[in-house]
């Protein structure tokens, strides 16, 4: 007999939330997470190492950033207990109601998801940056919106960050980690308040960032869930009692084969991870042969694009404050019929972190700067950069497949995950965003730099990058159109679910974590209510 009712593969927003809610309902839950469980003192920004996860060599490279390079588009993912919540920019945004009007099962509407949106927001304690603590970038975004005639479109964003409304904030003499006031959150976890260190996506040293291992994961564990880091799932098989999950345990520098069984399995390994696992089970191991032929289709970059602008006056200060703080909303399609929003962007000052804490036995930049007669206090290479981010509603027409290396003519070699993504149908959206980036940059005195990758996108593979991959196991009414139904259950396989960005059938045009979380809340509620 299995020790578990539910095995969840992955601990990002889809996995952590379903684990928490099902454990609260008395289910015996096991979470298998490929990445490590990181302590604040071990973050790469502190240790200067262990940044990269390599799916082909996790024994040697098991950091927390998984960068996949594909022709036309690259993808950044998290690999850790807490998934992408450790490296994302904290944005907690609801998708606009019109998102669900087309391409979604009719059961999924904004009204249906609204209670779950609210539940995620409350549990993660989301809030905007207090006005008295707006970093210079936020004010530049507001100024750009106003000077462009779009003042009403500007809005501060909810962030999964805890702020101290009484913190004195002076951009010219910013707070330090010593100014962070400690507190215990409702899940019993010690945290600190934000002091605007600008390293949200490189590891918050004062633990003001409300990542999943600060709320949903400890709550799940409090109710009996078990989280196993370093568990790399390879395949699923069906048995009479449910499913067997075969995985490699990363321990002491080697991989050890393991297997667990449960009657319910929830795949929550992200758009790439969940899709690849199911593709291998269907096409390589043939353990789940009835999965829909729509598997891998409908992939979206969520329209992510970045345009930096240069300011000679050093105003933007992108390394001060939360990574993203505000948006200008064009999601109504008012710009060339394209739906998107524009955000400010931050850049973690890892150079400053390096100077403050040089690693032993490596180059000490403080000494180097003194040797060159430079005053390091005046060295701020980033101050004049204003990163303009955006997400938009792209064509969501990419496809994930398993392919052998091209140099073998597809005849031999291990099949690897391949993304077939082309820019043509999404080009009008990117053009509209880049045009708006240029306008906003110029009205506030910036000099925009069009991404070199975009200049060649129509003639050669571009270098666009997304941290928000969506689709591959999309929700649909029928298996002819998608992989899972409105409950997240895989067509043809009772009690096999997908709960992550892979099930989102269209681009959202906004940061997706809140929508992934709301769907996960709904999936968990459905499982519990149906008595699975």
C-alpha positions, 0 to 999 in steps of 0.5 A: 500500500502506498504511503501517499494519496497524492504525488505532486511533481514540482513545487512552483505555484501549481505544485505548492498550492495544490500540495497545501490545499490538499494537505489541509483537507487530510490528503497524504501528499508527497512533493517531488522537486528536482531542485534544492531547498535553499537557505538565505545564506546559500543564495547564489548572490551570496555564495557567488556560485551555483546559479545554473541548473543543467537538465543534462547534468544535474549532478554537477550543475544544480543551481536555481536558474534553468536557461533553455536555448531554443531557435527563436526563443529562450526560456528561463525557469526556476529549479528549487523548492518554491520553483520560479517564486525564488527568481521571479519579480514578485508581480501578482496580477489578475488577468483581465476579464476579456482574457477568458472570452476566447480559447478557454473552456467555458467553465473558466471565466474571470468570475469563476476565478475571482475567489481563487485570485483573492485567495492567492493574493491574501495568502501571499500577502500581496501589496503595492510599494507604499507611495512614500517609498516609490523608487525613481523608476516608478516615478519615471513610469508615471511621468512617461504615462502622463506626458504620453497622454496615458496618465489614467493607464498608469497603476502601481502593481501588487507585489508578493513583498512585505513592506514597512509603511513607516520605513524612511526612504531616501533614494540618495541614502537608501536603507540597508539590511539592518533597517529591515524589521523582522516579523513572523508571518501567519504561516509561522515563518520568520521574515523581514520587511523590504528595504529596497535592496534591488535583488528580488530576482537574485535572492532577497537577503532580508526575506521580505519576498513572499516566496512559496517556501514562506507560505504555501509550502510550510503550510502544506508541511504543517499539515503533513505533506512531505517535500523531497528536494533533488527528485528528478522525475523520469516517467509515470506508469499506470497501475491498478491502484493509480500511478507509479512515479519513477524518479532519480534522487540526487544525493551525495553527488550521484543519482539513485533510482527511486519509485513511489505510488499514489492514486492521484498524480499532479504534474506541476513541473512548469510549461517545459517540464510538464510537457516534456514529461508527458511527451516522454511518457506518451512517445518514448516510454509509451506508458501513457499512450492515450494522451491527446495529440494536442500535447505540446501545442499552443505554447506562448512566450506571453509576449515578454520583451525588454527595451533598455533606455539610457539616461545621461542624468543617472535618474533611473537607478534600476538597482534600487527598489523592487524589480518591477513596481508599476505598469501602463495598461494597454490591454484594451487593444487601443494600440494597433489592436494589440493587447499588452502592458508596459512595466519598469524593470530593475537590475540586481547590482551584483557588482555592489554585492560582490564589492560588499562581500568578496569571496575568498580566494577570488578577485577583490574588486575593492582592491582592484578599484583602489589600485586603479585610483577609482572611487568605488562609491562613485562607480554606478554603471547601472544608474543611467539604465531604464529597463522597459519591460512588457508582456503581451498577448502573442499568437500562442502558436509555438510547439514543443516536441521531442527531437533527436539531434539535427546533426544525426539527421534524426536517426539516432541519439537521445531525443531532446525537447525542442521548441518550434516558435516563429515570430511571424504571427506575433510580430505585430504585437512586438512591433506595437510594444517596441514602438510604445517603449520608444515613445515612453523612453523619449518623453522622459529624456531617455535614449531607447536601444532597440533589442539587437535580437529584434532587428534580425528576428525576421531574417535569422533566429532571434534571441528573445527570452521569456521567463513566463512560458505558457502552454503545451498541456493546454486546457480545452473542452475536448482532447482534440483541442487540448490535453486537460479539461477545465479541472486540470485532469488529463483527458483519458487518465482519471486522477492524473492532473496538470497544474502549472503554466502549461495548462494556460491555453492563451497568452495572458499579457500580464505576469502569470503567477496569480493566474497559475495560482488561482487555477491551482486553488481551483484544481485542489478544490475540485479534487477535494470536493469530488472526493477523489 
